[in-house]
Amino acid sequence: MEPIYSQTGGCCIGRNAWLAINATWPFAGLCVYTDQLVLSTFLRRLRFQRKDISQIERYYGIFSSGLRIVHTVASYPRNVVFWTRDVAELEQVLRANAFPVGTPTI
C-alpha cells in the first residue's frame, strides 16, 4: 500500500525531550496513509492507527519546529516528535485526511 503523502525529516523519540533518541534530517520519515501514520528512523518504526492518536500538535525546539504525536500506544515512548522543514504542508495533509491536528499556538 502506497502512502498518500510522505516527508523526510528528523525525529525525537523517548521518555521525554532529554531522555530520547534523536535523528536529524534526513534520517527520519513520516508516511501518511488513509488510516495510519508511520514514523520510520534508522532504529525503529512506529505505526500509529488513527484511533491511537489523541492529538497532533505543533512542537518547537531550539532550532526547529515539528509535530508531536500524542498517542495511546502503551508500548511506544511517550514523547514522539517529527521535525520537518514544512510543518504547515504536513498539517494541511493530516487535516485533509481527518487526523486530529490541533490549532498552533505561539
Z-matrix of the N, CA and C atoms (Angstrom, degrees):
N
C 1 1.451
C 2 1.523 1 109.39
N 3 1.303 2 115.66 1 127.43
C 4 1.458 3 121.68 2 -179.48
C 5 1.530 4 110.67 3 -84.17
N 6 1.340 5 117.06 4 142.74
C 7 1.462 6 118.93 5 176.43
C 8 1.528 7 111.50 6 -70.76
N 9 1.321 8 115.08 7 153.72
C 10 1.465 9 121.71 8 173.73
C 11 1.521 10 109.59 9 -69.14
N 12 1.330 11 115.06 10 -35.77
C 13 1.459 12 121.94 11 -173.40
C 14 1.525 13 107.82 12 -157.75
N 15 1.316 14 117.02 13 148.71
C 16 1.462 15 120.53 14 173.54
C 17 1.517 16 109.75 15 -146.80
N 18 1.314 17 114.40 16 153.35
C 19 1.461 18 121.21 17 178.77
C 20 1.511 19 108.71 18 -139.90
N 21 1.312 20 115.65 19 146.16
C 22 1.457 21 122.37 20 173.47
C 23 1.519 22 107.41 21 -98.48
N 24 1.324 23 115.86 22 140.67
C 25 1.455 24 119.76 23 -179.83
C 26 1.510 25 110.37 24 -167.16
N 27 1.304 26 115.26 25 -146.32
C 28 1.457 27 122.65 26 177.05
C 29 1.513 28 108.74 27 -126.44
N 30 1.333 29 116.74 28 177.28
C 31 1.463 30 118.40 29 178.09
C 32 1.522 31 110.79 30 -154.72
N 33 1.307 32 113.91 31 163.07
C 34 1.453 33 123.75 32 174.94
C 35 1.526 34 105.48 33 -134.44
N 36 1.329 35 116.74 34 116.76
C 37 1.461 36 121.40 35 -176.48
C 38 1.516 37 108.42 36 -130.51
N 39 1.332 38 117.05 37 121.95
C 40 1.458 39 119.84 38 178.51
C 41 1.511 40 113.11 39 172.60
N 42 1.316 41 115.06 40 -169.06
C 43 1.461 42 121.54 41 -179.29
C 44 1.522 43 111.31 42 -63.79
N 45 1.321 44 116.34 43 -40.57
C 46 1.466 45 122.89 44 176.18
C 47 1.526 46 107.20 45 -157.24
N 48 1.307 47 117.73 46 -174.73
C 49 1.465 48 120.79 47 -177.05
C 50 1.529 49 112.36 48 -64.69
N 51 1.322 50 118.18 49 -26.52
C 52 1.462 51 121.81 50 -177.35
C 53 1.524 52 112.29 51 -88.44
N 54 1.317 53 116.88 52 -33.25
C 55 1.466 54 121.79 53 179.89
C 56 1.521 55 108.60 54 -108.28
N 57 1.319 56 115.09 55 75.19
C 58 1.464 57 119.73 56 -173.11
C 59 1.522 58 110.65 57 -148.99
N 60 1.308 59 114.14 58 160.98
C 61 1.454 60 122.04 59 171.48
C 62 1.521 61 106.52 60 -95.01
N 63 1.314 62 116.04 61 128.87
C 64 1.459 63 120.98 62 179.62
C 65 1.518 64 109.94 63 -113.43
N 66 1.308 65 115.43 64 136.22
C 67 1.461 66 121.94 65 173.58
C 68 1.516 67 106.81 66 -124.23
N 69 1.311 68 116.70 67 125.59
C 70 1.459 69 120.40 68 179.46
C 71 1.523 70 109.98 69 -84.76
N 72 1.338 71 115.77 70 167.50
C 73 1.454 72 121.03 71 175.24
C 74 1.520 73 107.16 72 -61.28
N 75 1.270 74 120.91 73 133.92
C 76 1.462 75 133.30 74 8.75
C 77 1.529 76 113.73 75 -106.97
N 78 1.320 77 118.06 76 35.70
C 79 1.463 78 120.67 77 -171.02
C 80 1.526 79 114.97 78 -94.40
N 81 1.321 80 117.52 79 16.65
C 82 1.468 81 121.13 80 173.85
C 83 1.529 82 108.53 81 -141.35
N 84 1.292 83 115.31 82 156.45
C 85 1.459 84 120.21 83 177.79
C 86 1.508 85 110.33 84 -144.50
N 87 1.318 86 116.04 85 145.50
C 88 1.457 87 121.53 86 176.58
C 89 1.516 88 108.05 87 -121.40
N 90 1.324 89 115.97 88 124.29
C 91 1.468 90 121.74 89 177.86
C 92 1.521 91 108.81 90 -111.91
N 93 1.316 92 116.09 91 133.21
C 94 1.458 93 122.92 92 178.47
C 95 1.525 94 107.74 93 -104.43
N 96 1.324 95 115.83 94 122.57
C 97 1.461 96 123.07 95 174.54
C 98 1.524 97 107.54 96 -112.80
N 99 1.310 98 118.14 97 172.31
C 100 1.464 99 120.46 98 -177.48
C 101 1.520 100 112.85 99 -60.81
N 102 1.330 101 117.94 100 -32.12
C 103 1.462 102 120.21 101 -175.65
C 104 1.523 103 114.45 102 -127.45
N 105 1.341 104 117.41 103 8.68
C 106 1.454 105 119.09 104 -179.31
C 107 1.526 106 112.01 105 -158.92
N 108 1.336 107 114.37 106 161.78
C 109 1.460 108 122.83 107 171.87
C 110 1.519 109 107.42 108 -116.50
N 111 1.328 110 116.79 109 141.28
C 112 1.454 111 120.97 110 177.34
C 113 1.526 112 108.27 111 -126.42
N 114 1.330 113 115.19 112 118.26
C 115 1.456 114 122.12 113 177.40
C 116 1.520 115 107.27 114 -103.60
N 117 1.325 116 116.17 115 120.06
C 118 1.467 117 121.09 116 -177.64
C 119 1.511 118 110.38 117 -119.38
N 120 1.323 119 114.91 118 140.37
C 121 1.452 120 121.88 119 173.28
C 122 1.517 121 107.47 120 -142.43
N 123 1.310 122 116.70 121 179.28
C 124 1.454 123 120.23 122 -176.34
C 125 1.525 124 112.70 123 -66.63
N 126 1.309 125 118.84 124 -20.35
C 127 1.463 126 121.23 125 -178.52
C 128 1.521 127 114.96 126 -101.33
N 129 1.321 128 117.29 127 -30.99
C 130 1.459 129 118.39 128 -177.99
C 131 1.508 130 112.96 129 -158.84
N 132 1.320 131 113.77 130 167.74
C 133 1.468 132 121.72 131 178.59
C 134 1.527 133 106.92 132 -127.59
N 135 1.320 134 115.51 133 126.06
C 136 1.467 135 121.53 134 177.80
C 137 1.521 136 108.47 135 -110.35
N 138 1.315 137 115.62 136 126.01
C 139 1.462 138 121.73 137 -178.63
C 140 1.534 139 107.38 138 -113.99
N 141 1.339 140 116.04 139 117.66
C 142 1.462 141 121.94 140 -178.63
C 143 1.522 142 109.77 141 -110.80
N 144 1.311 143 116.67 142 114.91
C 145 1.461 144 120.50 143 171.51
C 146 1.527 145 107.14 144 -70.98
N 147 1.310 146 117.58 145 152.15
C 148 1.466 147 121.42 146 -179.62
C 149 1.533 148 111.14 147 -53.03
N 150 1.324 149 117.39 148 -41.38
C 151 1.473 150 121.55 149 -177.96
C 152 1.535 151 112.65 150 -66.20
N 153 1.344 152 117.07 151 -19.41
C 154 1.461 153 121.75 152 -179.48
C 155 1.526 154 113.02 153 -86.87
N 156 1.326 155 117.77 154 -7.70
C 157 1.467 156 121.64 155 -176.24
C 158 1.523 157 109.19 156 -100.23
N 159 1.335 158 115.85 157 115.96
C 160 1.464 159 121.27 158 177.88
C 161 1.524 160 111.06 159 -79.75
N 162 1.337 161 115.24 160 -40.95
C 163 1.466 162 120.57 161 -175.63
C 164 1.523 163 108.64 162 -163.13
N 165 1.309 164 115.65 163 147.50
C 166 1.459 165 121.92 164 170.00
C 167 1.517 166 104.97 165 -119.76
N 168 1.331 167 115.71 166 120.59
C 169 1.455 168 119.29 167 -173.20
C 170 1.524 169 111.38 168 -130.57
N 171 1.310 170 114.28 169 152.79
C 172 1.449 171 120.17 170 177.87
C 173 1.532 172 108.80 171 -66.00
N 174 1.326 173 114.98 172 141.76
C 175 1.455 174 120.77 173 -177.79
C 176 1.523 175 108.26 174 -135.71
N 177 1.316 176 116.85 175 133.17
C 178 1.462 177 121.23 176 -176.25
C 179 1.525 178 110.35 177 -114.77
N 180 1.318 179 115.45 178 127.55
C 181 1.453 180 122.24 179 173.80
C 182 1.513 181 109.36 180 -101.01
N 183 1.296 182 116.23 181 -170.28
C 184 1.467 183 120.60 182 -179.40
C 185 1.526 184 110.66 183 -68.07
N 186 1.335 185 116.55 184 -43.90
C 187 1.460 186 120.50 185 -175.45
C 188 1.521 187 114.24 186 -117.31
N 189 1.317 188 117.91 187 1.11
C 190 1.467 189 118.96 188 -174.72
C 191 1.523 190 111.31 189 -152.86
N 192 1.313 191 114.58 190 172.18
C 193 1.454 192 120.31 191 175.42
C 194 1.523 193 108.93 192 -130.79
N 195 1.302 194 114.80 193 158.15
C 196 1.456 195 119.41 194 -178.72
C 197 1.513 196 110.64 195 -161.95
N 198 1.321 197 114.98 196 -161.63
C 199 1.458 198 121.40 197 178.70
C 200 1.518 199 109.85 198 -123.49
N 201 1.311 200 115.36 199 130.83
C 202 1.461 201 122.08 200 176.99
C 203 1.523 202 108.13 201 -96.49
N 204 1.330 203 116.57 202 131.81
C 205 1.456 204 121.94 203 179.03
C 206 1.530 205 107.53 204 -100.58
N 207 1.319 206 115.81 205 108.71
C 208 1.459 207 121.76 206 176.36
C 209 1.522 208 105.97 207 -88.57
N 210 1.316 209 116.69 208 120.38
C 211 1.466 210 120.50 209 -169.73
C 212 1.522 211 112.08 210 -135.29
N 213 1.323 212 115.11 211 173.14
C 214 1.469 213 121.90 212 -179.20
C 215 1.524 214 112.84 213 -117.76
N 216 1.323 215 118.35 214 15.88
C 217 1.467 216 121.57 215 -179.96
C 218 1.531 217 108.04 216 -81.94
N 219 1.325 218 116.65 217 107.06
C 220 1.457 219 122.26 218 -174.05
C 221 1.534 220 113.20 219 -62.24
N 222 1.304 221 117.78 220 -30.12
C 223 1.470 222 120.59 221 -177.06
C 224 1.533 223 113.23 222 -83.82
N 225 1.327 224 118.32 223 -4.95
C 226 1.461 225 122.21 224 178.66
C 227 1.524 226 110.00 225 -98.47
N 228 1.338 227 117.19 226 151.69
C 229 1.463 228 119.51 227 174.74
C 230 1.528 229 110.84 228 -58.66
N 231 1.301 230 114.96 229 150.17
C 232 1.471 231 120.93 230 -177.33
C 233 1.525 232 112.85 231 -68.15
N 234 1.326 233 116.69 232 -40.62
C 235 1.458 234 121.52 233 -176.31
C 236 1.535 235 109.56 234 -94.29
N 237 1.326 236 116.56 235 112.67
C 238 1.466 237 121.86 236 178.33
C 239 1.527 238 107.60 237 -132.40
N 240 1.336 239 116.08 238 111.96
C 241 1.461 240 121.93 239 -178.90
C 242 1.522 241 108.64 240 -126.76
N 243 1.331 242 116.20 241 133.37
C 244 1.458 243 121.96 242 173.60
C 245 1.517 244 107.61 243 -108.25
N 246 1.346 245 116.47 244 118.79
C 247 1.459 246 122.00 245 179.47
C 248 1.522 247 108.81 246 -88.84
N 249 1.308 248 117.18 247 132.54
C 250 1.457 249 120.81 248 -177.67
C 251 1.521 250 110.84 249 -142.83
N 252 1.302 251 115.59 250 154.31
C 253 1.470 252 121.15 251 177.33
C 254 1.520 253 111.83 252 -82.56
N 255 1.330 254 117.08 253 -16.10
C 256 1.468 255 120.74 254 -178.03
C 257 1.531 256 110.21 255 -131.91
N 258 1.318 257 115.14 256 73.28
C 259 1.467 258 121.57 257 -178.84
C 260 1.522 259 110.81 258 -61.94
N 261 1.315 260 117.69 259 -43.03
C 262 1.471 261 121.79 260 -176.03
C 263 1.531 262 111.34 261 -60.94
N 264 1.321 263 117.45 262 -43.73
C 265 1.462 264 120.24 263 179.57
C 266 1.524 265 111.43 264 -64.95
N 267 1.330 266 116.75 265 -42.63
C 268 1.463 267 120.61 266 178.57
C 269 1.526 268 110.77 267 -63.55
N 270 1.327 269 117.32 268 -43.16
C 271 1.463 270 120.41 269 176.63
C 272 1.523 271 111.45 270 -59.44
N 273 1.306 272 116.91 271 -42.06
C 274 1.458 273 121.74 272 -179.70
C 275 1.536 274 110.55 273 -61.53
N 276 1.318 275 117.72 274 -44.83
C 277 1.466 276 121.76 275 178.78
C 278 1.530 277 110.44 276 -64.35
N 279 1.318 278 117.03 277 -42.95
C 280 1.469 279 120.51 278 179.72
C 281 1.530 280 111.25 279 -63.63
N 282 1.323 281 117.47 280 -44.28
C 283 1.471 282 120.58 281 177.83
C 284 1.527 283 111.16 282 -62.41
N 285 1.319 284 116.61 283 -43.02
C 286 1.470 285 121.09 284 -179.36
C 287 1.529 286 111.70 285 -62.70
N 288 1.320 287 116.83 286 -22.34
C 289 1.459 288 121.30 287 179.83
C 290 1.530 289 112.18 288 -107.70
N 291 1.329 290 116.14 289 21.71
C 292 1.465 291 124.77 290 171.51
C 293 1.524 292 114.67 291 63.78
N 294 1.330 293 117.81 292 32.06
C 295 1.459 294 120.24 293 171.25
C 296 1.528 295 107.93 294 -87.96
N 297 1.340 296 118.22 295 147.76
C 298 1.474 297 121.84 296 -174.19
C 299 1.523 298 113.73 297 -76.56
N 300 1.316 299 116.61 298 81.77
C 301 1.467 300 122.14 299 -179.54
C 302 1.519 301 108.74 300 -93.71
N 303 1.335 302 115.54 301 126.95
C 304 1.457 303 120.07 302 179.38
C 305 1.513 304 111.59 303 -80.33
N 306 1.302 305 115.59 304 164.11
C 307 1.457 306 122.13 305 176.86
C 308 1.516 307 108.61 306 -78.16
N 309 1.339 308 118.47 307 129.08
C 310 1.469 309 120.08 308 -178.49
C 311 1.517 310 111.35 309 -65.92
N 312 1.333 311 115.35 310 139.91
C 313 1.466 312 121.87 311 175.19
C 314 1.514 313 107.98 312 -122.76
N 315 1.303 314 115.38 313 147.26
C 316 1.482 315 119.32 314 179.97
C 317 1.497 316 109.86 315 -118.92
